[in-house]
Amino acid sequence: MTDVFYTQAANLTDNARAKRAYAECCLSKMKEMFPKGISNIGNEMTDSMKVSVMKMGAECAGVLQHTVNIWEPDVTNQLKLQLYALDEIKMLPPKMKTEYVDCIAFKVTEAFPNGLKANQGKKELQKFIDKARHECVELIGRKYNVPKPKKTLR
């Protein structure tokens, strides 16, 4: 039965850990719904059973949202797309934009090697990204010999 749920999870994610968590969730909910097993239901499921199984699948899909995203290429690209929306990107010459975004993305993936959790502290992540932005702009500035801006009064 676990294999059936694991295979179904493949339609939702490529992450093996997430598929396993989904399969375990579904199996535990099946045991709750059918404590005597399902061998006696025959080939037909009643409408109420079908609704219960669909509800179970929806509840367990929530497990996927709280599972760690490993840094697969599509997840990293999603992060980079968000970084391209940063205000300072507009001020950088084209050749620096990619380097800047790659630098920040690298720092994030190094600091969070197991990925980001959906319920991870947004303040913690934002604080880290702000620090990475500062470090990367300095790094790229040194690479291209861009003088540091003079401090301005606010």
C-alpha positions as semicolon CSV with decimal commas, in nm:
position;residue;x (nm);y (nm);z (nm)
1;M;0,000;0,000;0,000
2;T;0,287;0,234;0,080
3;D;0,421;0,185;-0,273
4;V;0,086;0,295;-0,418
5;F;0,092;0,618;-0,218
6;Y;0,459;0,676;-0,298
7;T;0,384;0,638;-0,669
8;Q;0,091;0,879;-0,637
9;A;0,320;1,131;-0,466
10;A;0,544;1,123;-0,774
11;N;0,270;1,325;-0,947
12;L;0,318;1,596;-0,686
13;T;0,693;1,613;-0,628
14;D;1,031;1,473;-0,732
15;N;1,169;1,491;-0,379
16;A;1,213;1,138;-0,239
17;R;1,183;1,256;0,121
18;A;0,858;1,437;0,044
19;K;0,717;1,133;-0,139
20;R;0,800;0,913;0,161
21;A;0,636;1,160;0,403
22;Y;0,324;1,173;0,184
23;A;0,305;0,792;0,162
24;E;0,346;0,755;0,539
25;C;0,078;1,017;0,603
26;C;-0,168;0,846;0,368
27;L;-0,099;0,505;0,517
28;S;-0,155;0,626;0,872
29;K;-0,481;0,797;0,771
30;M;-0,595;0,480;0,591
31;K;-0,533;0,282;0,909
32;E;-0,742;0,536;1,103
33;M;-1,027;0,526;0,850
34;F;-1,026;0,149;0,810
35;P;-0,901;-0,002;1,137
36;K;-1,023;-0,349;1,031
37;G;-0,848;-0,324;0,696
38;I;-0,988;-0,282;0,347
39;S;-0,992;-0,640;0,225
40;N;-1,366;-0,667;0,292
41;I;-1,472;-0,372;0,073
42;G;-1,455;-0,568;-0,250
43;N;-1,395;-0,399;-0,585
44;E;-1,633;-0,108;-0,529
45;M;-1,587;0,189;-0,300
46;T;-1,892;0,381;-0,187
47;D;-1,916;0,751;-0,265
48;S;-1,854;0,839;0,099
49;M;-1,539;0,622;0,098
50;K;-1,417;0,794;-0,219
51;V;-1,474;1,135;-0,061
52;S;-1,289;1,024;0,253
53;V;-0,992;0,901;0,051
54;M;-0,980;1,225;-0,151
55;K;-0,994;1,426;0,171
56;M;-0,713;1,214;0,312
57;G;-0,501;1,282;0,003
58;A;-0,564;1,656;0,032
59;E;-0,470;1,656;0,400
60;C;-0,152;1,464;0,332
61;A;-0,062;1,696;0,044
62;G;-0,017;1,957;0,317
63;V;0,278;1,749;0,437
64;L;0,449;1,830;0,107
65;Q;0,426;2,204;0,172
66;H;0,612;2,166;0,502
67;T;0,880;1,939;0,364
68;V;1,227;2,069;0,297
69;N;1,291;2,173;-0,062
70;I;1,626;2,038;-0,165
71;W;1,814;2,268;-0,402
72;E;1,705;2,110;-0,725
73;P;1,770;2,323;-1,038
74;D;1,408;2,438;-1,066
75;V;1,398;2,544;-0,699
76;T;1,724;2,737;-0,740
77;N;1,591;2,903;-1,055
78;Q;1,277;3,009;-0,866
79;L;1,499;3,170;-0,603
80;K;1,702;3,350;-0,871
81;L;1,387;3,482;-1,038
82;Q;1,283;3,636;-0,707
83;L;1,629;3,786;-0,663
84;Y;1,612;3,950;-1,007
85;A;1,323;4,157;-0,869
86;L;1,545;4,328;-0,610
87;D;1,564;4,707;-0,644
88;E;1,941;4,727;-0,681
89;I;1,935;4,496;-0,985
90;K;1,797;4,784;-1,194
91;M;2,109;4,988;-1,123
92;L;2,360;4,720;-1,222
93;P;2,506;4,685;-1,570
94;P;2,378;4,372;-1,750
95;K;2,694;4,164;-1,701
96;M;2,688;4,228;-1,327
97;K;2,322;4,135;-1,278
98;T;2,374;3,765;-1,336
99;E;2,686;3,755;-1,120
100;Y;2,511;3,938;-0,839
101;V;2,207;3,709;-0,842
102;D;2,428;3,399;-0,869
103;C;2,634;3,520;-0,574
104;I;2,330;3,567;-0,350
105;A;2,176;3,237;-0,459
106;F;2,506;3,059;-0,389
107;K;2,526;3,208;-0,040
108;V;2,165;3,106;0,035
109;T;2,216;2,749;-0,086
110;E;2,539;2,722;0,113
111;A;2,381;2,860;0,431
112;F;2,073;2,638;0,397
113;P;2,214;2,317;0,240
114;N;1,899;2,117;0,315
115;G;1,675;2,375;0,151
116;L;1,410;2,602;0,295
117;K;1,107;2,492;0,489
118;A;0,770;2,648;0,417
119;N;0,732;2,740;0,783
120;Q;1,089;2,865;0,825
121;G;1,128;3,203;0,990
122;K;1,093;3,466;0,720
123;K;1,279;3,719;0,934
124;E;1,578;3,486;0,965
125;L;1,588;3,428;0,590
126;Q;1,538;3,797;0,507
127;K;1,816;3,894;0,747
128;F;2,048;3,643;0,581
129;I;1,958;3,760;0,229
130;D;2,017;4,124;0,328
131;K;2,362;4,028;0,456
132;A;2,433;3,831;0,137
133;R;2,320;4,127;-0,078
134;H;2,568;4,353;0,098
135;E;2,853;4,100;0,070
136;C;2,783;4,027;-0,297
137;V;2,762;4,393;-0,399
138;E;3,099;4,453;-0,232
139;L;3,250;4,144;-0,396
140;I;3,132;4,244;-0,743
141;G;3,234;4,605;-0,682
142;R;3,589;4,493;-0,601
143;K;3,596;4,264;-0,905
144;Y;3,503;4,548;-1,141
145;N;3,693;4,818;-0,946
146;V;3,378;5,015;-0,874
147;P;3,451;5,283;-0,611
148;K;3,253;5,261;-0,291
149;P;2,981;5,524;-0,273
150;K;3,036;5,801;-0,022
151;K;2,807;5,786;0,273
152;T;2,516;6,022;0,238
153;L;2,319;6,194;0,508
154;R;1,961;6,089;0,539
